[in-house]
Amino acid sequence: MKIHLDIRNGISPTIALECVRQVVAMGRISANGKSYSYATNFNTNEGEIWVAVRPYRKSDCFVVYKQ
């Protein structure tokens, strides 16, 4: 499995990877099972972190950001 991560707002890579791992663990639950959750939020020690799926043709792409 190949994924792309777009980590924003100075979020530590460790926190970002853990949040994305949890989204992937939930499975493909959006778009009739074709996509991971469009947007998921997590409360972390860095504050509220959002993981959003960005359409990408060849592999899964996740944007990790603070709101």
C-alpha positions as CSV (number, residue, x, y, z in Angstrom):
1,M,0.0,0.0,0.0
2,K,1.4,3.4,-1.0
3,I,0.1,6.6,0.6
4,H,1.0,10.2,0.5
5,L,1.0,12.5,3.6
6,D,0.7,16.3,3.5
7,I,1.5,17.4,7.1
8,R,0.8,21.0,7.8
9,N,1.0,23.5,10.7
10,G,4.2,22.1,12.2
11,I,2.5,18.9,13.4
12,S,5.1,16.3,14.5
13,P,5.4,13.4,12.1
14,T,4.8,10.9,14.9
15,I,1.4,12.4,15.8
16,A,0.5,12.7,12.1
17,L,1.4,9.1,11.4
18,E,-0.6,7.9,14.4
19,C,-3.7,9.8,13.3
20,V,-3.4,8.5,9.8
21,R,-2.8,4.9,11.1
22,Q,-6.1,5.2,13.0
23,V,-8.0,6.4,9.9
24,V,-6.6,3.5,7.8
25,A,-7.5,1.0,10.6
26,M,-11.1,2.1,10.4
27,G,-11.1,1.1,6.8
28,R,-12.7,2.5,3.7
29,I,-16.0,3.8,5.0
30,S,-16.8,6.7,2.6
31,A,-18.0,6.8,-1.0
32,N,-19.6,3.4,-0.7
33,G,-16.4,1.7,0.6
34,K,-14.1,3.3,-2.0
35,S,-12.5,5.9,0.3
36,Y,-11.3,6.4,3.8
37,S,-13.3,8.8,6.0
38,Y,-13.3,12.2,4.3
39,A,-12.4,14.0,7.5
40,T,-11.7,12.7,11.0
41,N,-10.6,14.7,14.0
42,F,-8.4,13.7,16.9
43,N,-7.6,15.3,20.3
44,T,-3.9,15.0,20.8
45,N,-1.3,16.7,23.1
46,E,-0.7,19.1,20.2
47,G,-4.4,20.1,20.1
48,E,-7.2,19.1,17.7
49,I,-5.7,17.4,14.6
50,W,-7.7,16.7,11.5
51,V,-7.0,14.1,8.9
52,A,-8.7,14.6,5.5
53,V,-8.6,12.5,2.4
54,R,-7.5,14.3,-0.8
55,P,-8.4,12.7,-4.1
56,Y,-5.3,11.4,-5.8
57,R,-5.4,9.0,-8.8
58,K,-2.6,6.5,-8.1
59,S,-2.6,6.1,-4.3
60,D,-4.3,7.4,-1.1
61,C,-3.4,10.9,0.0
62,F,-4.0,12.3,3.5
63,V,-3.8,15.9,4.6
64,V,-3.0,16.3,8.3
65,Y,-3.7,19.8,9.8
66,K,-4.8,21.8,12.8
67,Q,-8.0,23.8,12.5
